[in-house]
């Protein structure tokens, strides 16, 4: 379906710039995006595993230091229960207790109990010392626990609801040595916890089995007691739910951290090591920002390259578009000059070749159109394709000249309406044109209701006499079919045909812009005079055609008739009327064609 020229051409939905940018974005930026995403994901996973190992190592190290702290106190207590209790030894035991207080600053007070559970000495940093037999402590949990397991560690308690303390009881190797019970100030574990540094702001702290804070680098949080421990207890529950793996959760202060826990063996405490997420994954964020910067650079590069490519393509495309418009307007001489050294230049060369071929084709089409004015279409095309234009030049040729003319047309045209006249002429020439074209004859011209046809010029044919005779008969037959209908409409019209064969000078005559193919010679005049003498439905021929028709169609001699332009009468022959009526069934066509 052809496009309506009134409708402007539809603009492309997307420009070359957009297409190039999308292509380059997919080719350049998308791999960077995928690479950055995968690098971030794997980096995050590896960093988290690394942080988990680091925090696990720090928490276990802190738990080990706390255990060493507790074990050191226990070992020191073991030295004061080496000797049995005897009368008069109280002072010696007091001196051992004082020495222990000096050696272990974490011990705030020590109670020495004999094998019967009676207090024999109480040495304190803060209170009054007591020496000698005192209260019966045989039912005290510390005494009973130490006697049963050699070492008893009591729960954490908080003095004034702030300072954490715990009790450690150690029994001597011999029952007579009794039991030493020490009160331990756990604030001194701060030195152990404060020494742990994880990155710039990572830390570790200790929570007891009840969820209260025992040790923290910020000792003020420990001294706040229960008020500060609730948030740490929630953190402890979140970390415990991870089953020993690092977990990202909220710290006591609401900060997002990655944390892991480790148990402090023997005391039931939990050491938690944590590091802020912002610090822990800072390398990942830095790598991500670098990747995003690279992606931005890639996008800008794709943008600039797409702009450059689009401009590089749009110039030649505009030239091609303009060239197509010009060639479409008939300017076949227009040429495109593109020196890109690539397919665009090749396309421009092909375009120029196409324009040249179109120019040649147009010229050839015009020549064929001019030939078709007096030649049958297939003859005109054959003559053009053969390239033998000399056939149209002046030459001597044996031709069959046929003239046809309507009878009574002048009277008809004087009374009929113009539309009727033109309709009748249209039907007349359409019928004759079909016959002339079918026989590949040459229509040299027509005037009003008459026409002249040549056979064997400019292209030679086999048996031109038979072909010309057949053409003349079929012309009469075709028009007679029309005459029957015209007469039924009340138009008194007839048709006569005259044909003669002989030498004639043929060629094109005319001037620039207008030429016609014609023939000149006595045979032309003879055919014209025979046509003028023919009555309706009659085909008059000369002796040459009559001789050629012998044995093919019946021919009747009309005797010698005076012909205008000739000094003496010439013999004239008429094709039998039966031959005209039965022309489609005669064997003329097959014989002539053979």
Order of alpha helices (4+ residues) and beta strands (2+ residues): alpha-alpha-alpha-beta-beta-beta-alpha-beta-beta-beta-beta-alpha-beta-beta-alpha-alpha-beta-beta-beta-alpha-alpha-alpha-alpha-beta-alpha-alpha-beta-beta-alpha-beta-beta-alpha-beta-alpha-beta-beta-alpha-alpha
